[in-house]
């Protein structure tokens, strides 16, 4: 069992999710029953609010399960929903006993209806009798759509979906025949992959539909998804070290990770196509034609030290070759903390540390081995910054979704010293515990600033909170996400040690506590409010904890805050942030220079993106559809180029140029750099104000 402050909203990058997908896994009915009982018992014994799975869980669980399966309301009829909902209050009792018959029956009908829908849509493509100028409306606002009363209504929705998908291809310059051919291939691929997901996926969705009624961070993981989650925190996996994506009917190598087996081998380059994969020295080649990237990764990834053979095609010559690799541990170094020095920020040398997540290699720590640790990395970076004699340090936590609670507590000692509380926790019994750093000395005692935004969550909020509460540094940016809960990950096989079974059960992540800042305030819902506020790249109000369903409420506890501040003031390094000087810097703002122009462009861009999201009714007349898309693309391109101009990077000629991975990486790198520079300038102004 271990605690984590990991953010549970979906902040995962697609690339990472592709990297971390594992081999296929399937539950037997006996195991599914056993695991359901384990989930219920473990949840009831450990959850923060001492909730039990009852009738309310049943009602909410069924609705959420149906939303997972058919959010767009294009598969089930109203009579199906009415049938599913009969005796809904019995579902909680059935779940406790491991009776999953209702869930599996619903999923079976879902599979039947998916097949029926795609067969209909493929037939529609084959007929090719579309009225391209019919002004019918296609609504993407699922909240406005009711369940269909008849098959005819469902088919009307399928008709519109096919036409919408074709129009999206046609406005990209595809002829009708080519668009139909490509869409036919895409539908067949989706159908193939849906049909193989099976009952294990149904079980995981159903269990989580129930658990998410407790709070959005209480989650069940199958053995497969549990391994993915653990690897996200440890920043490592066993494989060949490649980012894979789909291209036509094959799988493309989109990136090669430094230090991985592919990088060391050197015989495969970015852009090469994977045609087939084989296991071991003599295993049979499995074709990847028509496969999704996620399926390719299942075949490529595997235990350390095992052999995988890749049939690779050079897209420029068409020549194919077989490359044999030995799987090894791949560290995702791009996700580790990195430091840099800005030598002349208005005459001041500022160090910057960018921390994408609070990672820790839990397996390595358990074995006493050295693994990835954000605390160790940051401490090493600061030692080097001290040697370079920087006058101030900026910590960038923008878009940092959280992670290891223990590492963020250790990091407190780098800035405030040993023995001082970094955060308080309160468990389900009401017991309050102070989590303090055990560092022997302060590594850095100089001027400090922390960059945050509404995607800075959980462990990031703890860090920003204690820096603010101790008046140890300046908090800059936008209000944080507002996740103030602690989760424990429990291995269900450890819970069921007394039972003989050859099948793994997975893990459950349960909210067991809340954390509270040194001043006694929870970060739940409220987050951490910056000292100097400016809009950030993810400045979307709804993208915060308080907008999720079933979140736990805000709380406040009593802490010896004044005594703590009095004690830390005796530290020889300690110089609290001057409210007066901070006000002077805040009033100065971003001025009218590069930073102000960048912020203005980002705000305008966000308004534009929000306006796109508000347009939910789409005219399926080809001429109207084309005009709307062209207008949207034109506005989008203009907005993006205004941001790029403000950032000082080259303009793009079309939105297609942005699909180039190199272009995307350049933008993200420059975006981080721009915010780092803004933070450094604000800190430099504060340093100068104190001279």
MOLINCOR-V628151 format. One record per pair of residues at least 24 apart in sequence whose C-alpha atoms are under 10 Angstrom apart, sorted by sequence separation. I is the first residue (numbers start at 1). J is the second residue. If there is no record, write none. Layout:
i=<I:I>
j=<J:J>
This chain:
i=<136:240:247:249:250:251:276:283:285:286:287:302:303:304:305:335:354:412:413:414:415:417:418:448:449:450:451:452:453:454:455:456:457:458:459:486:487:488:608:612:643:647:81:138:162:240:250:251:281:282:283:284:285:286:300:302:303:304:353:410:411:412:413:414:416:417:447:448:449:450:451:452:453:454:455:456:457:458:459:485:486:487:488:59:62:80:138:244:245:247:249:250:280:281:282:283:285:301:302:303:304:409:410:411:412:413:414:415:416:417:446:447:448:449:450:451:452:453:454:455:456:457:458:459:485:486:487:525:609:644:647:648:58:61:62:137:243:244:246:279:280:281:282:300:301:409:410:411:412:413:414:415:416:417:445:446:447:448:449:450:451:452:453:454:455:456:457:458:459:485:486:487:524:525:527:608:609:644:647:59:60:242:245:246:279:280:281:353:408:409:410:411:413:414:415:416:417:452:453:454:458:485:486:524:525:526:608:643:646:647:58:59:62:80:130:244:278:279:280:352:353:374:375:406:408:409:410:413:414:415:416:452:484:485:486:524:525:58:59:61:62:76:244:278:279:351:352:374:405:406:407:409:412:413:414:415:484:485:524:525:605:609:57:58:59:61:132:277:278:279:351:373:375:376:379:406:411:413:414:415:483:484:485:522:523:524:605:608:56:57:58:59:130:131:277:278:353:375:379:382:411:483:484:522:523:524:55:56:58:59:76:130:276:277:278:351:352:374:375:378:415:484:521:522:523:605:606:55:57:58:75:76:121:124:125:276:277:351:373:374:375:376:379:521:522:605:54:55:57:58:75:120:124:132:275:276:277:350:351:375:376:379:520:521:522:604:605:54:55:56:58:75:130:274:275:276:336:337:338:374:375:378:520:521:604:54:55:58:66:69:75:76:117:121:125:250:251:273:274:275:276:336:337:351:374:375:484:485:519:520:521:602:605:53:54:55:65:69:75:76:117:120:121:124:125:250:251:273:274:275:336:337:339:350:351:352:375:424:484:485:514:519:520:521:601:602:604:605:53:54:74:75:120:124:249:250:251:273:274:333:337:338:339:349:350:351:358:375:423:483:484:485:516:517:518:519:520:601:604:52:53:62:66:70:74:75:118:121:122:249:250:251:253:272:273:274:331:332:337:338:349:350:351:352:353:354:355:356:357:422:423:482:483:484:514:515:516:517:518:519:520:601:602:603:54:62:65:66:69:75:117:121:125:248:249:250:251:252:272:273:331:336:337:339:340:349:350:351:352:353:354:355:356:357:422:482:483:484:511:514:515:516:518:519:520:601:602:53:54:65:69:75:121:248:249:250:251:268:271:272:273:336:339:348:349:350:351:352:353:354:355:356:357:358:362:423:481:482:483:484:515:516:517:518:519:600:601:602:53:74:247:248:249:250:251:269:271:272:281:338:339:348:349:350:351:352:353:354:355:356:357:358:359:360:361:422:423:480:481:482:483:484:516:518:519:600:601:66:70:118:246:251:268:270:271:272:278:280:281:337:340:341:348:349:350:351:352:353:354:355:356:357:358:359:360:422:481:482:483:517:518:598:599:601:602:246:247:251:267:268:269:271:273:275:277:279:280:339:340:343:355:356:357:358:359:360:421:422:480:481:482:519:597:598:601:130:246:247:250:251:268:272:274:275:276:277:278:280:339:354:356:357:358:359:360:480:481:482:518:519:597:598:600:601:245:246:273:274:275:341:343:355:357:358:359:360:422:479:480:481:482:518:598:599:128:244:245:246:272:274:342:358:359:422:469:470:479:480:531:597:598:599:128:244:245:341:358:359:468:469:470:478:479:480:597:598:243:244:246:358:409:412:416:466:467:468:469:478:479:480:532:596:597:598:245:342:393:408:412:416:465:466:467:468:469:478:479:531:532:594:595:40:125:128:244:245:341:392:393:398:399:400:407:408:411:415:465:466:477:478:479:531:594:595:244:268:340:392:393:394:395:396:397:398:399:400:401:402:405:406:408:409:462:464:465:466:475:476:477:478:532:533:593:594:125:126:243:267:339:392:393:394:395:396:397:398:399:400:401:402:403:404:405:408:409:412:416:462:463:465:475:476:477:478:479:532:594:40:41:125:126:242:267:268:339:391:392:393:394:395:396:397:398:399:400:401:402:403:404:405:408:412:462:475:476:477:478:479:531:532:534:39:40:124:125:267:339:390:391:392:393:394:395:396:397:398:399:400:401:402:403:404:416:459:461:462:465:474:475:476:477:478:479:533:534:37:39:40:240:267:386:390:391:392:393:394:395:396:398:399:400:401:402:403:405:409:415:458:465:474:475:476:477:478:479:532:36:37:38:40:122:125:126:239:242:265:337:338:386:397:398:399:400:401:402:405:415:465:473:474:475:476:477:478:36:37:38:39:125:239:241:242:253:265:337:385:397:398:400:401:402:425:426:427:477:478:36:37:38:124:189:239:240:241:252:265:383:386:396:397:400:401:402:425:426:462:468:477:478:479:481:36:37:122:123:239:240:251:252:262:264:265:382:383:399:400:402:425:462:468:478:481:482:483:484:33:34:36:37:121:122:186:238:239:240:262:382:397:398:461:465:466:468:477:479:481:482:483:534:537:33:34:35:36:121:122:185:186:238:239:250:252:262:380:397:461:464:465:468:480:481:482:483:536:539:33:34:36:185:237:238:239:240:261:262:379:396:397:464:465:480:481:482:535:538:539:33:34:122:237:238:239:261:262:379:458:462:463:464:465:479:480:481:534:535:537:538:32:33:81:118:121:122:182:237:238:239:261:397:457:458:461:462:464:485:536:537:540:31:32:33:72:80:237:238:239:240:260:261:397:461:485:535:536:539:540:30:32:33:72:78:79:80:119:238:239:240:260:261:460:461:483:484:535:537:538:539:29:72:73:77:78:79:80:118:119:239:259:260:261:395:458:483:484:534:537:29:72:73:77:78:79:118:259:260:457:484:536:540:29:71:72:74:76:77:78:79:259:260:456:457:483:484:535:29:71:73:75:76:77:78:118:119:258:259:260:456:482:72:73:74:75:76:77:118:257:258:259:454:598:72:73:74:76:77:117:257:258:259:453:454:72:73:76:257:258:453:75:77:114:115:257:258:452:453:598:599:77:114:115:257:452:453:598:76:452:74:75:115:394:398:401:451:595:599:74:75:111:114:115:393:394:395:396:398:400:401:435:450:453:594:595:598:73:74:114:394:399:400:402:405:432:434:450:451:452:453:454:455:74:75:394:398:399:401:405:431:432:433:434:453:454:455:595:596:74:75:111:112:397:428:429:430:432:433:434:453:454:455:595:73:74:111:427:428:429:432:434:452:453:454:455:594:72:111:240:427:428:451:453:454:455:111:239:240:241:426:427:428:453:454:595:74:111:239:240:241:425:426:427:453:454:457:238:239:240:241:242:425:426:427:454:455:456:457:590:238:239:240:241:425:426:454:455:108:237:238:239:240:241:424:425:426:454:455:107:108:237:238:239:241:424:425:454:470:590:107:237:238:423:424:425:469:590:236:237:238:423:424:589:104:107:108:236:237:422:423:424:470:471:588:104:107:235:236:237:422:423:424:425:470:103:104:106:107:235:236:352:421:422:423:424:469:586:105:234:235:236:350:351:352:353:354:421:423:424:425:585:588:104:192:193:234:235:350:352:420:424:470:585:103:104:107:192:193:235:357:423:470:585:586:103:190:231:232:235:356:357:358:582:585:586:189:190:231:235:358:582:584:585:100:103:104:188:189:190:193:357:358:472:473:474:584:585:100:103:189:232:357:471:472:473:474:582:583:585:102:103:186:356:470:471:472:473:474:581:582:585:185:355:471:472:473:474:581:582:584:100:470:471:472:581:100:470:471:581:582:468:471:474:578:581:582:468:577:580:581:476:580:95:578:95:578:577:95:92:91:235:233:234:235:236:232:233:234:235:236:432:434:233:234:235:432:445:232:233:234:432:445:446:447:231:232:233:234:445:446:447:231:232:233:234:442:444:445:446:447:448:230:231:234:445:447:230:231:426:442:230:231:425:69:230:424:68:537:236:424:69:235:236:65:68:69:234:235:68:234:235:398:399:537:66:233:234:398:399:536:65:66:233:234:398:421:64:65:68:64:65:67:65:66:421:61:62:64:65:420:61:64:65:420:61:63:64:61:62:63:420:61:62:64:420:60:61:64:59:60:61:532:58:59:60:61:417:57:58:60:61:416:57:58:60:56:57:59:60:417:57:58:416:54:57:417:53:56:57:416:417:53:56:415:416:415:53:53:51:52:51:50:49:48:49:32:36:40:47:48:32:35:36:39:43:47:233:234:29:33:36:40:233:234:26:27:28:29:32:36:40:43:47:232:233:25:26:27:28:32:35:39:24:25:26:27:26:27:25:26:43:25:27:43:43:39:39:36:35:27:26:25:26:25:26:477:24:25:23:24:22:23:477:22:476:477:21:22:476:20:21:475:20:22:474:21:22:476:9:20:21:476:8:9:20:21:474:475:8:19:20:474:7:8:18:20:473:6:8:17:20:16:17:19:20:474:19:16:17:20:22:16:20:21:22:19:20:22:19:20:16:19:20:12:19:19:19:6:19:18:19:451:18:19:451:6:17:18:450:6:15:16:18:451:15:451:4:14:15:450:451:15:449:450:14:449:448:449:450:449:448:449:447:448:447:449:448:15:447:448:15:447:446:230:226:226:217:217:219:221:223:217:218:220:223:215:217:218:219:220:221:24:218:221:21:22:23:220:21:22:23:18:19:20:21:22:23:24:398:18:19:21:22:23:24:18:21:22:23:396:17:18:19:20:21:22:23:396:398:18:19:20:21:22:23:18:19:21:22:23:227:396:17:18:21:22:223:224:226:227:396:19:20:223:225:226:395:19:222:223:224:225:226:394:222:223:224:226:394:396:221:222:223:394:395:221:222:394:395:220:221:222:393:394:220:221:393:394:219:220:221:392:394:219:220:394:218:219:220:393:218:219:392:393:217:218:219:391:392:217:218:391:216:217:218:392:215:216:392:214:215:391:211:214:211:211:208:19:16:354:16:354:352:354:353:352:351:352:350:350:352:352:216:350:351:350:349:350:216:345:348:215:216:217:345:348:350:215:216:217:342:346:350:214:215:216:342:345:346:348:349:213:214:215:216:340:344:345:348:212:213:214:215:344:345:347:348:212:213:214:342:345:346:212:342:345:346:348:344:345:348:347:346:6:6:5:6:4:4:2:48:49:50:48:49:50:47:48:49:46:47:48:46:48:45:11:11:12:11:10:9:7:8:6:7:8:6:7:5:6:7:5:6:4:5:6:4:5:6:3:4:5:3:4:5:2:3:4:2:3:4:5:2:254:255:254:255:254:48:48:48:47:47:46:11:46:9:43:7:9:42:7:8:7:8:42:6:7:39:171:5:6:7:170:171:5:6:7:39:42:167:4:5:6:38:41:164:167:168:171:172:4:5:38:164:167:171:5:39:164:166:167:170:171:5:35:38:163:164:168:172:35:38:163:164:167:168:171:172:161:163:167:171:160:35:164:168:34:47:48:49:50:47:48:49:46:47:48:49:34:43:46:47:48:39:42:43:44:46:47:48:38:39:42:43:45:46:39:42:43:35:36:38:39:43:31:35:38:31:32:34:35:31:35:141:144:30:31:32:140:141:7:9:31:141:142:8:28:140:141:7:27:139:140:141:6:7:26:27:139:140:5:7:25:27:138:139:140:5:6:7:8:25:137:138:139:5:6:7:137:138:139:4:5:6:136:137:138:4:5:136:137:138:3:4:5:135:136:137:3:4:135:136:137:172:2:3:4:134:135:136:2:3:133:134:135:1:2:3:133:134:135:1:2:132:133:134:135:1:2:131:132:133:134:135:1:131:132:133:134:135:1:131:132:133:133:1:132:49:48:4:1:3:5:1:2:3:4:1:3:3:5:3:5:9:9:9:8:7:9>
j=<160:264:271:273:274:275:300:307:309:310:311:326:327:328:329:359:378:436:437:438:439:441:442:472:473:474:475:476:477:478:479:480:481:482:483:510:511:512:632:636:667:671:106:163:187:265:275:276:306:307:308:309:310:311:325:327:328:329:378:435:436:437:438:439:441:442:472:473:474:475:476:477:478:479:480:481:482:483:484:510:511:512:513:85:88:106:164:270:271:273:275:276:306:307:308:309:311:327:328:329:330:435:436:437:438:439:440:441:442:443:472:473:474:475:476:477:478:479:480:481:482:483:484:485:511:512:513:551:635:670:673:674:85:88:89:164:270:271:273:306:307:308:309:327:328:436:437:438:439:440:441:442:443:444:472:473:474:475:476:477:478:479:480:481:482:483:484:485:486:512:513:514:551:552:554:635:636:671:674:87:88:270:273:274:307:308:309:381:436:437:438:439:441:442:443:444:445:480:481:482:486:513:514:552:553:554:636:671:674:675:87:88:91:109:159:273:307:308:309:381:382:403:404:435:437:438:439:442:443:444:445:481:513:514:515:553:554:88:89:91:92:106:274:308:309:381:382:404:435:436:437:439:442:443:444:445:514:515:554:555:635:639:88:89:90:92:163:308:309:310:382:404:406:407:410:437:442:444:445:446:514:515:516:553:554:555:636:639:88:89:90:91:162:163:309:310:385:407:411:414:443:515:516:554:555:556:88:89:91:92:109:163:309:310:311:384:385:407:408:411:448:517:554:555:556:638:639:89:91:92:109:110:155:158:159:310:311:385:407:408:409:410:413:555:556:639:89:90:92:93:110:155:159:167:310:311:312:385:386:410:411:414:555:556:557:639:640:90:91:92:94:111:166:310:311:312:372:373:374:410:411:414:556:557:640:91:92:95:103:106:112:113:154:158:162:287:288:310:311:312:313:373:374:388:411:412:521:522:556:557:558:639:642:91:92:93:103:107:113:114:155:158:159:162:163:288:289:311:312:313:374:375:377:388:389:390:413:462:522:523:552:557:558:559:639:640:642:643:92:93:113:114:159:163:288:289:290:312:313:372:376:377:378:388:389:390:397:414:462:522:523:524:555:556:557:558:559:640:643:92:93:102:106:110:114:115:158:161:162:289:290:291:293:312:313:314:371:372:377:378:389:390:391:392:393:394:395:396:397:462:463:522:523:524:554:555:556:557:558:559:560:641:642:643:95:103:106:107:110:116:158:162:166:289:290:291:292:293:313:314:372:377:378:380:381:390:391:392:393:394:395:396:397:398:463:523:524:525:552:555:556:557:559:560:561:642:643:95:96:107:111:117:163:290:291:292:293:310:313:314:315:378:381:390:391:392:393:394:395:396:397:398:399:400:404:465:523:524:525:526:557:558:559:560:561:642:643:644:96:117:290:291:292:293:294:312:314:315:324:381:382:391:392:393:394:395:396:397:398:399:400:401:402:403:404:465:466:523:524:525:526:527:559:561:562:643:644:110:114:162:290:295:312:314:315:316:322:324:325:381:384:385:392:393:394:395:396:397:398:399:400:401:402:403:404:466:525:526:527:561:562:642:643:645:646:291:292:296:312:313:314:316:318:320:322:324:325:384:385:388:400:401:402:403:404:405:466:467:525:526:527:564:642:643:646:176:292:293:296:297:314:318:320:321:322:323:324:326:385:400:402:403:404:405:406:526:527:528:564:565:643:644:646:647:292:293:320:321:322:388:390:402:404:405:406:407:469:526:527:528:529:565:645:646:176:292:293:294:320:322:390:406:407:470:517:518:527:528:579:645:646:647:177:293:294:390:407:408:517:518:519:527:528:529:646:647:293:294:296:408:459:462:466:516:517:518:519:528:529:530:582:646:647:648:296:393:444:459:463:467:516:517:518:519:520:529:530:582:583:645:646:92:177:180:296:297:393:444:445:450:451:452:459:460:463:467:517:518:529:530:531:583:646:647:297:321:393:445:446:447:448:449:450:451:452:453:454:455:458:459:461:462:515:517:518:519:528:529:530:531:585:586:646:647:179:180:297:321:393:446:447:448:449:450:451:452:453:454:455:456:457:458:459:462:463:466:470:516:517:519:529:530:531:532:533:586:648:95:96:180:181:297:322:323:394:446:447:448:449:450:451:452:453:454:455:456:457:458:459:460:463:467:517:530:531:532:533:534:586:587:589:95:96:180:181:323:395:446:447:448:449:450:451:452:453:454:455:456:457:458:459:460:472:515:517:518:521:530:531:532:533:534:535:589:590:94:96:97:297:324:443:447:448:449:450:451:452:453:455:456:457:458:459:460:462:466:472:515:522:531:532:533:534:535:536:589:94:95:96:98:180:183:184:297:300:323:395:396:444:455:456:457:458:459:460:463:473:523:531:532:533:534:535:536:95:96:97:98:184:298:300:301:312:324:396:444:456:457:459:460:461:484:485:486:536:537:96:97:98:184:249:299:300:301:312:325:443:446:456:457:460:461:462:485:486:522:528:537:538:539:541:97:98:183:184:300:301:312:313:323:325:326:443:444:460:461:463:486:523:529:539:542:543:544:545:95:96:98:99:183:184:248:300:301:302:324:444:459:460:523:527:528:530:539:541:543:544:545:596:599:96:97:98:99:184:185:248:249:301:302:313:315:325:443:460:524:527:528:531:543:544:545:546:599:602:97:98:100:249:301:302:303:304:325:326:443:460:461:528:529:544:545:546:599:602:603:98:99:187:302:303:304:326:327:444:523:527:528:529:530:544:545:546:599:600:602:603:98:99:147:184:187:188:248:303:304:305:327:463:523:524:527:528:530:551:602:603:606:98:99:100:139:147:304:305:306:307:327:328:464:528:552:602:603:606:607:98:100:101:140:146:147:148:187:306:307:308:328:329:528:529:551:552:603:605:606:607:98:141:142:146:147:148:149:187:188:308:328:329:330:464:527:552:553:603:606:99:142:143:147:148:149:188:329:330:527:554:606:610:100:142:143:145:147:148:149:150:330:331:527:528:554:555:606:101:143:145:147:148:149:150:190:191:330:331:332:528:554:145:146:147:148:149:150:191:330:331:332:527:671:146:147:148:150:151:191:331:332:333:527:528:147:148:151:332:333:528:151:153:190:191:333:334:528:529:674:675:154:191:192:334:529:530:675:154:530:153:154:194:473:477:480:530:674:678:154:155:191:194:195:473:474:475:476:478:480:481:515:530:533:674:675:678:154:155:195:475:480:481:483:486:513:515:531:532:533:534:535:536:156:157:476:480:481:483:487:513:514:515:516:535:536:537:677:678:157:158:194:195:480:511:512:513:515:516:517:536:537:538:678:157:158:195:511:512:513:516:518:536:537:538:539:678:157:196:325:512:513:536:538:539:540:197:325:326:327:512:513:514:539:540:681:161:198:326:327:328:512:513:514:540:541:544:326:327:328:329:330:513:514:515:542:543:544:545:678:327:328:329:330:514:515:543:544:198:327:328:329:330:331:514:515:516:544:545:198:199:328:329:330:332:515:516:545:561:681:199:329:330:515:516:517:561:682:329:330:331:516:517:682:198:201:202:330:331:516:517:518:564:565:682:199:202:330:331:332:517:518:519:520:565:199:200:202:203:331:332:448:517:518:519:520:565:682:202:331:332:333:447:448:449:450:451:518:520:521:522:682:685:202:290:291:332:333:448:450:518:522:568:683:202:203:206:291:292:334:456:522:569:684:685:203:290:331:332:335:456:457:458:682:685:686:290:291:332:336:459:683:685:686:202:205:206:290:291:292:295:459:460:574:575:576:686:687:203:206:292:335:460:574:575:576:577:685:686:688:206:207:290:460:574:575:576:577:578:685:686:689:290:460:576:577:578:579:686:687:689:206:576:577:578:687:207:577:578:688:689:576:579:582:686:689:690:577:686:689:690:586:690:206:689:207:690:690:210:210:210:357:357:358:359:360:357:358:359:360:361:557:559:359:360:361:558:571:359:360:361:559:572:573:574:359:360:361:362:573:574:575:360:361:362:363:571:573:574:575:576:577:360:361:364:575:577:361:362:557:573:362:363:557:202:363:557:202:671:371:559:205:371:372:202:205:206:371:372:206:372:373:536:537:675:205:372:373:537:538:675:205:206:373:374:538:561:205:206:209:206:207:209:208:209:564:205:206:208:209:564:206:209:210:565:207:209:210:208:209:210:567:209:210:212:568:209:210:213:209:210:211:682:209:210:211:212:568:209:210:212:213:568:210:211:213:210:211:213:214:571:212:213:571:210:213:573:210:213:214:573:574:211:214:573:574:574:213:214:213:214:214:214:214:214:215:199:203:207:214:215:200:203:204:207:211:215:402:403:199:203:206:210:403:404:197:198:199:200:203:207:211:214:218:403:404:197:198:199:200:204:207:211:197:198:199:200:200:201:200:201:218:201:203:219:220:219:220:220:222:222:222:222:223:223:224:675:223:224:223:224:223:224:678:224:678:679:224:225:679:224:225:679:225:227:679:227:228:682:216:227:228:683:216:217:228:229:682:683:217:228:229:683:217:218:228:230:683:217:219:228:231:228:229:231:232:686:232:231:232:235:237:232:236:237:238:236:237:239:237:238:235:238:239:232:239:240:241:229:242:242:243:675:243:244:676:232:243:244:676:233:242:243:245:678:243:679:233:243:244:679:680:245:679:680:245:680:680:682:683:683:683:684:683:684:684:686:686:254:686:687:255:687:687:489:489:491:483:485:487:489:491:486:487:489:492:485:487:488:489:490:491:295:489:492:293:294:295:492:294:295:296:292:293:294:295:296:297:298:672:293:294:296:297:298:299:294:297:298:299:672:294:295:296:297:298:299:300:673:675:296:297:298:299:300:301:297:298:300:301:302:506:675:297:298:301:302:503:504:506:507:676:300:301:504:506:507:676:301:504:505:506:507:508:676:505:506:507:509:677:679:505:506:507:678:679:506:507:679:680:506:507:508:679:680:507:508:680:681:507:508:509:680:682:508:509:683:508:509:510:683:509:510:683:684:509:510:511:683:684:510:511:684:510:511:512:686:510:511:687:510:511:687:508:511:509:510:508:332:332:672:335:673:673:676:676:676:676:677:676:677:679:680:545:679:680:680:680:681:548:677:680:548:549:550:678:681:683:549:550:551:676:680:684:549:550:551:677:680:681:683:684:549:550:551:552:676:680:681:684:549:550:551:552:681:682:684:685:550:551:552:680:683:684:551:681:684:685:687:684:685:688:688:688:357:358:358:359:358:359:362:426:427:428:427:428:429:427:428:429:427:428:429:428:430:428:399:400:401:401:401:401:400:401:400:401:402:401:402:401:402:403:402:403:402:403:404:403:404:405:403:404:405:404:405:406:404:405:406:405:406:407:408:406:660:661:661:662:662:485:486:487:487:488:488:455:490:455:490:455:457:490:456:457:457:458:492:457:458:490:622:457:458:459:622:623:458:459:460:492:495:620:458:459:460:492:495:618:621:622:625:626:459:460:493:619:622:626:461:495:620:622:623:626:627:462:492:495:620:621:625:629:493:496:621:622:625:626:629:630:620:622:626:630:620:496:625:629:496:509:510:511:512:510:511:512:510:511:512:513:499:508:511:512:513:505:508:509:510:512:513:514:505:506:509:510:512:513:507:510:511:504:505:507:508:512:501:505:508:502:503:505:506:503:507:613:616:503:504:505:613:614:481:483:505:615:616:483:503:615:616:483:503:615:616:617:483:484:503:504:616:617:483:485:503:505:616:617:618:484:485:486:487:504:616:617:618:485:486:487:617:618:619:485:486:487:617:618:619:486:487:618:619:620:486:487:488:618:619:620:487:488:619:620:621:656:487:488:489:619:620:621:488:489:619:620:621:488:489:490:620:621:622:489:490:620:621:622:623:490:491:620:621:622:623:624:491:621:622:623:624:625:492:622:623:624:625:494:625:552:552:509:507:509:511:508:509:510:511:509:511:512:514:513:515:543:544:545:545:545:548>
